Amino acid sequence: MTVYPLAAVRALALHASGLDTPNGQEPPATLESIFDILDHLGAIQIDTLQMVARAHYVTLWSRLGSYDRSLFDHLANDPQERRMYEGWFHAVCFLPIKEYRYQLPLQRYLRQNGHHWYTDWIQKPGNQELMTGILERVRREGALRANNLEGEKQKFATWWNWRPEKLALEHLYDFGDLMIAGRVNFQRIYDLTERVLPAWVNTTEPSEAERDGFWMERGAKALGIGLPRNLAEYSKCKKSAAWPVIGKLIADGSLVEVQGETLDGVKKLLVHRDNLPQLEKAAEGEIRPQRTTFLNPFDNVWWGLGRDELFWGFRQRLEAYYPAPKRIYGYFCLPILYRDSLVGRFDPKLERKTGLLRIKALYLEPGIENDEQMLSNIASTMRDFMHFHQATDLLIEKSDPGWFGEKLMRAVDSL
């Protein structure tokens, strides 16, 4: 059996994720090109952290370079252009609205069987009535935010310190009664599903096996290549449910087992049959990643756990939730991708009032040597990152090794 070299494995993983396009050769940022990225990845994660732009915006920037963020918002919020919605996938994500039906099994399960977050709260006196009353208010008055209900607040709940009214809205959203119609200052606007979901969307509920099969194929295509368990991790499918689905997809030829080199020896990896031609091209050197970019900690490329170390010898860490003394690199580090290698990372903080992009710590990975082309590419990417964030100044407070930060600052200043 053919053993595909590590370079081909890396190339396919990056190509499938849209992270191999040479800088400057990206498609123009339009509604269509932005949606195409979402549609290919299957989902883009949302997160509340904002040391720089929020995660979903940075995921697009990593693939497109600077673009108008309002285009992304337009696709989610404009009733005439709405092609994405907020739902559950790998985590809370934007997903293609044409695939809304795959949310229905989870909504039904939560409504019928609950989760300890749901059952504990709903069983408390008055909460079911609170949900009913808020749903009727949305039906009568239209879309609203949790802040619109502040006059009715009770004592703080224990779940993220949310007020009972916010919890009621979240329950109604997770059960499918409400959808997210938009956001204001990142605060969710809730409205009736029937008023948000376009009439053309198929709402036929699939079985859980059908949903898992669809999402498993989604993950395989977007990952490009990975361990069997990575397919389940992409959509956060329980592995006990995933193994029979993966076995069926292998049996019918949708997934193909290949042998690939990794930094831990030759491994059995899975590739979707649609990606096999790209794997062959990567093996022949016809697909060669040329992009330099920065990746946020919630980027889809990390959703297959362990691939960072297995393919790149790089341990991706989000340390925001660690106590400060236990952090190795920093609060919110962005890995640096240079061609087919992860060569470093930096911990940024955008000071929005002054326009300063503060790099609290900058690191070059062990074994990465001084390379003028690499420095030039990273500097150009940093300048574009600054432009995307409307930052006018850059400050590097700490660099390891020291020469890396000094040379990078000089290169950025020269642009």
C-alpha positions, -999 to 999 in steps of 0.1 A, spaced: 0 0 0 12 35 -8 25 55 21 19 92 16 48 114 28 43 139 56 46 168 31 15 155 12 -4 149 44 2 185 56 -5 199 21 -39 182 19 -48 192 55 -41 229 47 -56 228 12 -89 213 24 -91 240 51 -85 268 26 -51 277 41 -28 272 12 -37 301 -11 -7 324 -17 -10 358 -1 -24 382 -26 -41 356 -47 -72 352 -25 -106 356 -42 -122 391 -38 -141 393 -5 -178 392 -15 -209 377 0 -204 347 -23 -167 341 -14 -174 344 23 -203 321 22 -182 296 1 -157 294 29 -184 287 55 -201 262 32 -169 243 26 -158 243 63 -194 234 74 -193 257 104 -173 286 118 -170 288 156 -183 318 176 -166 328 208 -169 357 233 -131 364 237 -120 396 219 -84 403 225 -84 410 188 -114 406 164 -138 378 175 -130 343 164 -154 340 135 -140 371 118 -104 360 122 -112 326 108 -123 343 76 -93 368 77 -69 338 79 -82 327 45 -90 359 28 -68 386 43 -84 419 51 -121 422 42 -152 441 52 -167 424 83 -201 437 76 -203 413 47 -202 384 72 -228 401 93 -250 406 63 -251 369 55 -262 362 91 -286 391 98 -301 404 66 -334 387 59 -330 391 22 -295 376 22 -295 353 52 -275 322 43 -261 313 77 -275 309 112 -263 303 148 -265 267 160 -247 239 177 -220 220 158 -184 217 171 -195 244 196 -218 274 190 -212 282 154 -224 299 123 -237 272 99 -252 272 64 -289 279 69 -298 254 41 -287 227 66 -309 238 95 -327 205 95 -297 188 111 -303 209 143 -337 193 147 -327 160 164 -308 179 191 -336 203 197 -361 174 200 -337 155 223 -332 185 246 -369 192 248 -379 156 255 -350 143 276 -333 175 288 -298 181 300 -289 188 336 -286 225 326 -322 223 314 -339 199 337 -326 214 369 -336 249 358 -370 241 343 -381 221 373 -377 251 396 -410 269 404 -420 296 380 -394 290 353 -417 271 329 -442 299 332 -414 325 326 -405 307 294 -441 307 282 -445 343 290 -414 354 272 -422 334 241 -456 351 240 -440 385 244 -417 378 214 -446 366 194 -466 397 202 -439 424 202 -412 410 179 -375 403 183 -358 413 215 -326 411 234 -321 399 270 -316 436 280 -352 443 269 -362 421 298 -341 437 325 -372 452 342 -383 416 350 -350 403 363 -350 382 394 -319 371 414 -289 360 394 -289 324 382 -258 302 387 -253 293 350 -227 319 338 -245 344 362 -273 347 336 -305 362 348 -336 339 346 -349 359 316 -317 352 297 -318 316 307 -354 314 294 -344 329 261 -315 304 258 -338 275 265 -363 286 239 -334 290 214 -319 256 221 -354 240 219 -359 256 185 -387 280 194 -365 309 188 -336 317 165 -309 344 165 -321 372 142 -289 392 147 -266 408 172 -261 443 186 -227 448 203 -225 410 202 -257 407 223 -281 382 207 -314 393 192 -340 365 196 -371 361 174 -395 333 165 -380 306 143 -408 310 118 -399 346 113 -361 341 109 -359 308 90 -365 314 53 -395 295 39 -374 277 14 -353 258 40 -361 221 43 -373 213 78 -376 175 74 -360 160 105 -333 135 98 -326 105 120 -296 109 143 -277 84 122 -284 104 91 -273 136 108 -241 120 121 -233 106 87 -238 139 70 -217 158 96 -190 131 95 -186 135 58 -186 173 63 -158 169 87 -138 145 65 -140 170 36 -130 200 57 -102 183 75 -88 168 43 -70 140 62 -69 128 98 -73 100 123 -107 83 124 -116 99 157 -110 134 142 -142 131 121 -162 127 153 -143 155 170 -151 179 141 -188 179 149 -184 169 186 -202 136 179 -199 111 207 -174 85 197 -197 56 206 -222 69 181 -195 78 156 -177 45 151 -207 26 134 -213 57 112 -176 58 102 -176 21 95 -206 24 72 -190 53 54 -158 32 49 -179 3 37 -197 23 11 -165 40 -2 -173 75 10 -143 73 33 -110 58 22 -83 45 45 -48 55 36 -13 51 51 4 84 58 36 95 74 33 115 107 58 127 132 48 95 152 54 71 124 31 58 97 -6 59 107 -39 48 92 -56 79 82 -90 86 66 -97 107 35 -130 115 19 -132 100 -16 -137 136 -30 -103 146 -16 -84 116 -30 -74 135 -62 -60 163 -41 -40 138 -20 -25 125 -52 -17 160 -64 -1 168 -30 20 136 -33 32 147 -67 40 182 -55 13 199 -74 -4 212 -43 22 231 -22 10 254 6 23 290 0 3 309 25 15 329 55 -12 337 80 -22 337 117 -47 312 131 -71 319 160 -74 292 187 -109 283 175 -100 278 139 -114 247 122 -79 234 115 -76 225 152 -109 206 154 -92 173 147 -75 169 181 -39 158 180 -33 166 144 -13 197 155 14 175 172 10 145 148 14 165 116 33 196 126 50 189 160 31 219 174 10 219 205 -19 243 201 -29 257 235 -57 281 244 -45 293 278 -72 319 285 -89 295 309 -57 286 328 -47 306 359 -20 330 349 8 312 367 1 281 346 2 298 313 32 290 291 27 313 262 0 338 271 -37 344 273 -48 342 237 -20 331 214 -23 330 176 -2 304 159 19 315 128 15 294 97 43 298 72 37 277 41 33 242 54 48 247 89 37 262 122 67 283 130 56 304 160 29 321 180 21 355 196 -2 368 223 -19 399 211 -41 426 226 -57 452 205 -61 485 222 -90 498 203 -90 534 216 -54 541 207 -50 519 176 -21 500 192 -17 463 185 3 451 215 21 418 212 26 408 248 48 378 238 62 365 205 77 330 201 95 312 174 92 274 176 123 254 186 144 245 156 131 273 133 161 292 121 165 328 108 150 329 73 147 363 56 118 352 33 99 339 63 104 371 82 93 392 52 62 371 48 53 373 85 59 410 84 35 415 55 9 394 72 13 413 104 8 446 85 -24 432 69 -35 419 104 -30 455 117 -50 469 87 -78 445 94 -80 457 130 -75 494 121 -44 493 142 -19 521 134 10 510 157 27 478 167 45 471 200 63 438 207 69 436 245 87 403 246 103 380 220 118 345 223 143 345 207 150 382 210 163 387 174 129 375 161 110 404 175 137 429 166 138 418 130 101 415 127 95 451 140 121 465 115 104 445 87 69 457 96 81 493 99 97 492 64 63 483 48 
